[in-house]
Amino acid sequence: MSASRIKLSFVLAGLLAAVLAMLAWTQIWVIAHIGVNPVEIDGAAAAPALSALALAGLALGGALTIAGPVFRVVLGALEVLLGLSVVLASFSAILDPAGAAIASVSTLTGVAGDNSVLALITDATTTLWPWVGVVSGVLFAAAGIGVLVTSRRWPGPGRKYQAVRLANADAAPQSAKDTAIDNWDELSRGSDPTEQ
């Protein structure tokens, strides 16, 4: 597999992980029961940090496409940490679905205090979506490890992102466009360039 395809596959894996995390965040994660009444809690309430982590993953994927060799290593390490954070945010809802429902149930009932709200919840179960969040975190981390392992073989950024080189003004004659700009600048300063 060529170096550019390896780069593309790891960048796309990170972007796919970000899209999966964002998709999971918008879905129902926990169904809690207050007595016999079910309350649906979405990912925004159960794992509020997930959207910020997914957006950070999207930005990181864009940065990887233009990063130089040193920054690729830094971004790869950040992607691994980002994946671990997504797994942690998602898995906390799986481990404690009633705890993930506290904020929504408190808003719905007007009851404050974690212990008081937990006393109202008779049952809480998770859906498939927190697991999708875990999978997206694992994919983030795997893509980050892939970046760390293979980034030395990636092609460099194109000429478009190279540093600008300044040329000596006396080295080349001014073009008609540059002369026109200079004339406008003289008019802005209050002098008439045609009087010379």
C-alpha positions, 0 to 999 in steps of 0.5 A: 500500500502506498504512503499516500493511501496509508495516510488517507486511510488513517485520516478517514478512520479518524473522521469516521470515528468522529462522525460515529461519536456525533451520531451516537451523541444525538440518539437515545442512550438510557431509558429510565423509569420513574414509577411506570413512566419511561423517560428517554435520555439522549447522549447529549444528557448522558455524555455531554462531552461527547459532542466536543470530543467528536468536533475535536476529532473532526478538526484533528483530521483536518489538521493531519492532512496538512501537518508536517512530520513532527506535528503528525506525531503530536496529533497522533498522540492527541488522537489516542487521548481523544479516543480514550476520552470518548471511551470513558465518556461513553462507558460511564453511561453503560456502567451507571445508566441511572447516574447518566439519567440524573440531570434529565430526571431532575429537570423533568421532575423538579427534584434536586439532589442526586440521591433524591433523584436516584430514589425516584428512578425505579429502573434504568437500562441502556440502548445500543448507542453508548456502545456505538460511542465506545466503538467510535472511541476505540476507532479514534485510538486505533487511528491515532496509533496508526498515525504514530506508527506510519506517519514517518512514511507519509508524503509531506504537505504540498507546495500550497502549505510551504513557507512564503519566500520573499524576493528582493524588490530590485530583482524583478521589474514591477508588473502593471498590476503592482504599478496600479496598486502603487498608484492607488496607494499614492492617491490614498495618501493625497498625491496625484501619481499623474503629476510626476 
